[in-house]
Amino acid sequence: MIKTIIRNFTNYFLKGNKGLDDFKTYALNHVDPLQVDGFFHKYDAENLEKYFELIMHKLDNIISKGDVVIEVGCGTGRYLKRIETTFGTGVKLYGLDAIEETLTNVTKKNVSNNVVLIADDFIKTQTLQKGQFNVLFSISVLQYIPFFKLNAFFNKMKEVLKKDGTGYLIFAPKKNKLPNFINSLLDFGFTNYDPELILAKLKKRFSIIEHQYIQVDGKNFGYYILFKN
């Protein structure tokens, strides 16, 4: 365990680290226009489509015409494309992702020029304005945020959401009994957080509307939290 933690610290903090380059290469080589939230082919396509539709049903009810909407960690733009299809130019869409290569080579092909795509670190970006968005959603991105950056991540959400703006967060929940920070140290790239931890942090900043597991055919595919600024 100690060796794993030391390796992760080294890979995460060293500039030009090989791990990040390898990840970018892997992501681009395995990206599919129909990819759903990094699951790739782990689950069968039918279940992924059901999962996608459940998420979209909630988004369709959250978003209204005239809204300014951002997806944090938009990846291939699958959700943005669907929102465009539903609302047309009735909403202003933004997609932010840390991997510029994905936006350039894949996402731009999936969405129209009306969608503003931003390649940046959400926590550090100065491109976004305070109180800019009516709706912010982020799907299967939280697990890529190390535990020591969670507060900064949620603070940025609060900053860019309008007063009474809506947030919709979906993530892969914790599946073991290890403390959250140990899980994060063991794998900086993918940490399944305890929903109670995330809820506690969000409650300090937002009003929680609802939260529960997203189930497909009786299996937990993810956990969602809907909240107001």
C-alpha positions in Angstrom: 0.0 0.0 0.0 2.8 2.4 0.9 4.6 1.8 -2.4 1.4 2.6 -4.3 0.8 5.8 -2.4 4.4 7.0 -3.0 4.1 6.1 -6.7 0.9 8.1 -7.0 2.3 11.1 -5.3 5.3 11.0 -7.7 3.1 10.6 -10.8 0.7 13.3 -9.8 3.0 16.1 -8.7 6.0 15.7 -11.1 5.7 18.0 -14.2 5.4 16.3 -17.5 4.5 13.0 -15.7 4.3 10.0 -18.0 1.1 8.8 -16.3 -0.9 11.7 -17.6 0.5 11.4 -21.1 -0.3 7.7 -21.1 -3.9 8.5 -19.9 -4.4 11.0 -22.7 -3.2 8.5 -25.3 -5.4 5.7 -23.9 -8.4 8.0 -23.8 -8.1 9.1 -27.4 -7.5 5.6 -28.7 -10.5 4.2 -26.8 -12.9 7.1 -27.2 -16.2 6.3 -29.0 -18.8 8.9 -30.0 -21.4 6.8 -28.1 -19.2 6.5 -25.1 -21.1 7.0 -21.8 -19.1 8.3 -18.9 -15.9 6.4 -19.3 -17.6 3.0 -18.9 -16.4 2.1 -22.4 -17.4 -1.6 -22.9 -17.4 -2.7 -19.3 -21.2 -3.0 -19.4 -23.4 -3.9 -22.3 -24.7 -1.2 -24.6 -28.4 -1.7 -23.6 -27.7 -0.9 -19.9 -25.6 2.1 -20.8 -28.4 3.4 -22.9 -30.8 3.0 -20.0 -28.4 4.8 -17.7 -28.0 7.6 -20.3 -31.8 8.0 -20.6 -32.2 8.2 -16.8 -29.7 11.0 -16.6 -31.1 12.8 -19.6 -34.7 12.6 -18.2 -33.5 14.5 -15.1 -31.5 17.0 -17.1 -34.6 17.7 -19.3 -36.6 18.6 -16.2 -33.8 20.8 -14.8 -33.1 22.9 -17.9 -35.4 25.6 -19.1 -35.3 27.7 -22.3 -33.1 30.7 -21.8 -30.8 29.0 -19.4 -27.0 29.2 -19.5 -25.7 25.6 -18.9 -22.3 24.1 -18.4 -21.1 20.5 -18.2 -17.9 20.2 -16.2 -15.9 17.3 -17.7 -17.9 17.1 -20.9 -15.7 14.5 -22.6 -17.0 13.5 -26.0 -20.1 15.8 -25.7 -22.7 13.1 -25.6 -24.9 14.9 -23.1 -24.4 18.3 -24.7 -25.4 16.9 -28.1 -28.6 15.6 -26.6 -29.4 18.9 -24.9 -28.8 20.7 -28.2 -31.2 18.3 -29.9 -33.9 18.9 -27.3 -33.6 22.7 -26.7 -31.9 23.9 -29.9 -30.7 27.5 -29.6 -33.1 28.0 -26.7 -30.2 27.5 -24.2 -26.6 28.6 -24.2 -24.3 25.6 -23.7 -20.8 25.4 -22.4 -18.6 22.3 -22.1 -15.4 22.2 -20.1 -12.8 19.4 -20.1 -9.2 19.2 -18.9 -8.1 17.2 -22.0 -7.8 19.5 -24.9 -7.1 16.6 -27.3 -10.6 15.1 -26.7 -12.3 18.5 -27.3 -10.3 19.1 -30.5 -10.5 15.6 -32.0 -13.9 14.3 -30.8 -16.2 16.7 -29.0 -16.1 19.4 -31.7 -17.4 16.8 -34.2 -20.4 15.9 -31.9 -21.7 19.3 -31.1 -22.5 22.5 -33.1 -20.4 25.7 -33.2 -23.0 27.2 -30.9 -21.6 25.2 -28.0 -18.6 26.9 -26.3 -15.9 24.4 -25.5 -13.2 25.2 -23.0 -10.0 23.2 -22.4 -9.0 24.0 -18.8 -8.8 22.9 -15.2 -12.2 23.7 -13.7 -10.8 24.6 -10.3 -8.1 26.9 -11.7 -9.9 28.4 -14.7 -10.4 32.2 -14.9 -12.4 31.9 -18.1 -15.7 31.4 -16.3 -17.5 34.3 -14.6 -19.1 34.5 -11.1 -22.8 33.7 -11.2 -22.6 32.8 -14.9 -24.7 29.6 -15.1 -28.3 28.7 -14.4 -27.4 25.0 -14.5 -24.2 23.1 -13.8 -23.9 19.4 -14.3 -21.0 17.0 -13.9 -21.2 13.3 -14.7 -18.6 10.7 -13.6 -16.0 13.4 -13.0 -15.9 13.6 -9.2 -14.0 10.3 -8.9 -11.1 11.9 -10.7 -10.8 14.7 -8.1 -8.4 13.9 -5.3 -9.8 14.2 -1.8 -7.6 17.2 -1.0 -9.2 19.1 -4.0 -12.8 18.4 -3.2 -13.4 21.6 -1.3 -11.9 23.7 -4.1 -14.0 21.9 -6.7 -17.3 22.5 -4.8 -16.3 26.1 -4.1 -15.8 26.7 -7.8 -19.2 25.2 -8.5 -20.8 27.7 -6.0 -18.8 30.6 -7.5 -20.0 30.1 -11.1 -23.6 29.2 -10.4 -26.2 31.9 -10.3 -28.1 32.5 -7.1 -30.8 29.8 -7.1 -28.9 28.1 -9.9 -29.2 24.3 -10.0 -26.4 21.7 -9.7 -26.6 18.1 -10.8 -23.7 15.8 -9.7 -23.4 12.1 -10.6 -20.5 9.9 -9.4 -19.5 6.4 -8.8 -20.1 5.7 -5.1 -17.7 4.0 -2.7 -17.8 0.2 -2.6 -15.4 -0.6 0.3 -14.9 0.2 4.0 -11.6 2.1 3.6 -11.5 5.7 4.6 -12.1 8.1 1.7 -8.6 9.6 1.9 -7.0 6.2 1.8 -9.0 5.3 -1.4 -7.9 8.6 -2.9 -4.2 8.0 -2.1 -4.3 4.4 -3.5 -5.6 5.7 -6.8 -5.4 9.4 -7.6 -7.0 8.7 -10.9 -10.3 7.1 -9.7 -11.7 7.4 -6.2 -15.2 6.1 -5.4 -16.4 8.5 -2.7 -18.9 7.8 0.1 -22.1 9.6 -0.8 -22.4 10.8 2.8 -19.1 12.6 2.6 -20.1 14.4 -0.6 -23.5 15.3 0.8 -21.9 16.7 3.9 -19.6 18.9 1.8 -22.4 20.1 -0.5 -24.7 20.9 2.5 -22.2 23.4 3.7 -22.5 25.3 0.4 -25.9 24.4 -1.2 -29.5 23.4 -0.4 -29.9 19.7 -1.3 -33.1 19.0 -3.3 -32.8 15.2 -3.6 -30.2 12.4 -3.8 -30.3 8.7 -4.5 -28.7 5.8 -6.4 -29.3 5.5 -10.1 -30.3 1.9 -10.7 -30.4 0.0 -14.0 -32.1 -3.4 -13.8 -31.6 -3.4 -10.0 -27.9 -2.6 -10.1 -26.4 0.7 -8.8 -24.7 2.4 -11.7 -24.1 5.7 -9.9 -25.3 8.2 -7.3 -26.7 11.6 -8.0 -27.2 14.7 -5.9 -29.4 17.6 -7.1 -28.9 20.9 -5.3 -29.6 24.7 -5.4 -27.2 27.5 -4.9 
